[in-house]
Amino acid sequence: MNSRLEDGSSRRILFIDFSLYTDDDDPNFKQELIQLMTDNLKELHEAYRHTIEQNDPGHFVKACHKVTTTLIMLADQEFTDFVETLKTAERDEMKSIHLYRLCTEITASLSSELI
């Protein structure tokens, strides 16, 4: 499954239903929620970079645990599956680049929800 937008943009289709998490689509809460999710995605990628640089796989596993709620809310199975493989797969720079790209695409999609 490729959940990128068909227009070739660097965004991904979002599967999250914000109405499940916000009262009456409260724009302030939605903005806070999106900021939290964006911060979690950034932290996830930074944890993977740390894992590569310091050869510390436990660091990434801890970060995954911390951002579990964001992963569940996003409901992006392709992304979640990739993150799960990173927990046990051999770490390398190409995987880090792919994770960065996915996080950036999701962040761009989340940001577009605020417009």
ChimeraX attribute file (.defattr): number of C-alpha atoms within 10 A of each C-alpha:
attribute: neighborCount
match mode: 1-to-1
recipient: residues
	/A:1	5
	/A:2	9
	/A:3	14
	/A:4	17
	/A:5	14
	/A:6	11
	/A:7	7
	/A:8	8
	/A:9	11
	/A:10	16
	/A:11	23
	/A:12	22
	/A:13	16
	/A:14	18
	/A:15	12
	/A:16	16
	/A:17	11
	/A:18	17
	/A:19	11
	/A:20	10
	/A:21	14
	/A:22	14
	/A:23	11
	/A:24	9
	/A:25	12
	/A:26	12
	/A:27	12
	/A:28	11
	/A:29	13
	/A:30	18
	/A:31	15
	/A:32	11
	/A:33	17
	/A:34	19
	/A:35	15
	/A:36	14
	/A:37	21
	/A:38	20
	/A:39	14
	/A:40	21
	/A:41	24
	/A:42	15
	/A:43	18
	/A:44	25
	/A:45	24
	/A:46	17
	/A:47	21
	/A:48	30
	/A:49	23
	/A:50	15
	/A:51	18
	/A:52	18
	/A:53	12
	/A:54	10
	/A:55	12
	/A:56	14
	/A:57	19
	/A:58	13
	/A:59	19
	/A:60	23
	/A:61	19
	/A:62	14
	/A:63	18
	/A:64	25
	/A:65	11
	/A:66	14
	/A:67	17
	/A:68	14
	/A:69	13
	/A:70	19
	/A:71	20
	/A:72	12
	/A:73	16
	/A:74	20
	/A:75	15
	/A:76	17
	/A:77	14
	/A:78	13
	/A:79	17
	/A:80	16
	/A:81	10
	/A:82	15
	/A:83	21
	/A:84	13
	/A:85	10
	/A:86	20
	/A:87	17
	/A:88	10
	/A:89	12
	/A:90	10
	/A:91	17
	/A:92	14
	/A:93	12
	/A:94	9
	/A:95	17
	/A:96	17
	/A:97	13
	/A:98	13
	/A:99	21
	/A:100	19
	/A:101	15
	/A:102	21
	/A:103	22
	/A:104	19
	/A:105	20
	/A:106	24
	/A:107	22
	/A:108	16
	/A:109	19
	/A:110	23
	/A:111	15
	/A:112	10
	/A:113	13
	/A:114	11
	/A:115	5
